[in-house]
Amino acid sequence: MDDTLRPHIKEVLVKSLRLPYPPTQIADDVQLFGEGLGLDSIDALEIVLAIERTFGVTIGDEQTAKRVLQSVNTIAGFIEERRGGSSKTPLQSLGRA
């Protein structure tokens, strides 16, 4: 498991959604929607685009998005699964980082 992945996901969330608090205040298991961070469907679209662009993975449909976008932990699990457990960023995988 990549120890930098969850903090990186939190940074992406804060930056892409312009959240008014630092990434360190987001717990790994807090719910992103509803009672947790209180995000909405527009935020979900922003998160999907940011995750796909940043981590080089594809969230292809609404069902996958609902499963993946529950918490930082579920996003990290999806990214790790898609990378085959690799902790490299897409550019590192291509030898460009």
Legacy VTK file of the C-alpha trace (Angstrom):
# vtk DataFile Version 3.0
C-alpha trace
ASCII
DATASET POLYDATA
POINTS 97 float
0.000 0.000 0.000
1.233 3.481 -0.873
1.459 5.668 2.239
1.300 8.828 0.127
-1.846 7.915 -1.801
-4.474 8.935 0.778
-2.865 12.329 1.524
-2.582 12.918 -2.237
-6.281 12.083 -2.715
-7.169 14.536 0.061
-5.083 17.245 -1.617
-6.892 16.575 -4.907
-10.280 16.803 -3.167
-9.452 20.086 -1.442
-7.957 21.635 -4.566
-10.579 20.485 -7.086
-13.541 21.350 -4.841
-11.947 24.441 -3.289
-12.772 23.152 0.174
-12.305 25.696 2.993
-10.054 23.490 5.135
-6.726 21.682 4.807
-6.443 18.095 3.522
-5.262 16.930 6.942
-8.747 17.617 8.355
-10.348 14.986 6.114
-10.461 11.579 7.798
-9.721 8.559 5.605
-13.087 6.996 6.390
-15.380 10.063 6.491
-18.335 9.835 4.116
-17.907 12.284 1.243
-21.641 12.765 0.671
-24.542 13.279 3.059
-23.652 13.484 6.741
-19.892 13.430 6.123
-18.421 16.234 4.054
-21.831 17.056 2.612
-20.777 16.985 -1.029
-23.362 16.900 -3.838
-23.709 15.520 -7.379
-21.853 18.458 -8.956
-18.976 17.761 -6.569
-19.067 14.110 -7.649
-18.467 15.111 -11.256
-15.551 17.317 -10.235
-14.057 14.514 -8.135
-14.352 11.965 -10.958
-12.605 14.305 -13.398
-9.858 15.148 -10.895
-9.240 11.498 -9.976
-9.137 10.380 -13.591
-6.795 13.212 -14.573
-4.505 12.926 -11.548
-4.264 9.172 -11.059
-4.779 7.875 -14.605
-7.733 5.649 -13.745
-11.213 5.633 -15.266
-14.473 5.648 -13.358
-16.604 4.495 -16.255
-20.183 4.587 -15.003
-22.513 5.824 -12.288
-22.570 2.515 -10.378
-18.774 2.481 -10.177
-18.770 6.120 -9.084
-21.272 5.399 -6.291
-19.105 2.532 -5.060
-15.802 4.409 -5.330
-16.768 7.888 -4.131
-17.771 6.934 -0.607
-14.608 7.948 1.247
-10.895 8.547 0.788
-10.368 4.870 1.674
-12.689 3.641 -1.094
-11.074 5.967 -3.643
-7.619 4.745 -2.607
-8.724 1.112 -2.828
-10.060 1.684 -6.352
-6.868 3.402 -7.504
-4.690 0.658 -6.011
-6.887 -2.015 -7.615
-6.662 -0.345 -11.034
-2.916 0.060 -10.719
-2.558 -3.587 -9.810
-1.256 -2.687 -6.371
1.468 -0.454 -7.811
2.247 2.673 -5.842
3.662 4.495 -8.853
1.979 7.530 -10.318
1.068 7.286 -14.018
4.126 9.366 -14.986
6.431 7.229 -12.835
5.027 4.141 -14.521
6.017 5.632 -17.864
9.446 6.651 -16.579
8.662 10.378 -16.826
8.632 11.456 -13.188
LINES 1 98
97 0 1 2 3 4 5 6 7 8 9 10 11 12 13 14 15 16 17 18 19 20 21 22 23 24 25 26 27 28 29 30 31 32 33 34 35 36 37 38 39 40 41 42 43 44 45 46 47 48 49 50 51 52 53 54 55 56 57 58 59 60 61 62 63 64 65 66 67 68 69 70 71 72 73 74 75 76 77 78 79 80 81 82 83 84 85 86 87 88 89 90 91 92 93 94 95 96
